[in-house]
Amino acid sequence: MSVLKNERGFTLIELVMVIVILGILAAVAIPKYVDISAEASAAALQGVAGGASSAMATNYAARKANSAKGVAVTNCSNATDVMQGGMPTGYTVTAGAIANDATASCTLTQTATGSFTTFVGIGIT
């Protein structure tokens, strides 16, 4: 077995420096990924609230145009009735009366995190 004199490899110092740099990058990157889950949860809450508000407006327009279409909305909790497929699992709407042809601020809560937001409910009989 012969060893070539011009064969070279990494020195111990070079290897240690690479490991240190990777450690620093990991220490900076890991907290960023942890924050992403909280942001995703907040974005999901806002998305469901937007869907509920849109469903309320669409239902109001359909019911106003033809009283046989859509469903009567007299309470914020009727948002589950107007959304196609119902309210997604893990969300609750706080009950609150809505007068006919009036709007109300309805509260949507994400049960897993306890976070909440509001959406516009529109009453129609």
N, C-alpha and C positions, 0 to 999 in steps of 0.2 A: 504494500500500500504506500503510495507516494503522495506527498502533500505539495501542492503547487505554492510557490512563494508569493505569487501575485493574487492569490485567492483572499478575498476580504469579506468581512461581515460587519454587522452593527456592533458598536461598542456598548458596554454596559451603561454608560452615561447616556448615550442616545436612546436606548430602550427605556430607561427611567424617565427621561424627559417626555417621551411620547406617552407613557402611562400617566404622568402628571398632567399633561395637557388634556388627555381624554377624561381624567377625573374632574378637572375644572369645567370642561364642557358639559359633562353629565350633571354636575352640581347646579349649573345655570339652567339647563334644559328641563330637568325633572319638575321643578315647581311650575314651569309654564304649562306642562301637560296636566298637572293637577288642577290648575285653574280652568282648563278647558271644560271639564265636566260641569262645573258650576255655571259657566256661561251657556253651555248647551241646555241645561235645565231651565235657566231663565228664558232662553230663546224659545224653548218648547212651550213654556207657560204663555209667553206673548203670542205665539202662533195659535194656540187653542183659543185664547181670548179674541184674537182677530177672526178666527173661524166662527166663534159664537156670535160675535157682533154682526158679521156678514150674513150668517144664517137668519138672525133676527130681522135684518133689513130686507132680505129676500123674501122671507115669510110674510112680512108686512105688505110688501108690494104685491105678492101673489094673492093675499087675502083681500086687499083693497080692490084689486082688479076683478076678482071673482070670489065671493064669500064661500064658495064650496071648496076652494083650494086652500092649502095651508092649514095651520092650526091656530086656535085662539091662544093668545098670550096675555095673561093677567098677572104673571109673577116671573121674577128672574129665573126661578128654577125651571120654567118652561123652555129654557135654552136647550135642555137635553132632548126635548120633543122636536124642536125645529132643526136640529143638526142631523144631517143624514148619517145614519149609523149611531146616533146618540153621542153623548159626551164620552171622550176617551177615558179609559180606566186610570184612576189616580188623580182625578180632578173633581172638585165639588163646587156647586154654585150656591151661594147663600141666598135664601129665599127673601124676596122683597116685592111688594106689590107694585104693579105698573098700571097706571090708568089707561083707558082706551085712547088711542091716538096721541100718546105721550111717550116721552123717553125717560129712562131711569138709569142710574149708574149701578150696575150689578157687579158683585164681587166673585171672582173665580179664584179658588185656592188649589194649589198643588199639594196633595196630601202628604207626599213623601218628604218634601222639604219644608212645608208650612208657608211657603212663599205665596203671595197673592197679588192680583192685579184686578183692574176693573175693565168692563166692557159695557157698551151701550145696549140696553134692552129697549125694544119698542113694543108697546102694548097695543093689542087689537083684539076685538071680540068677534 
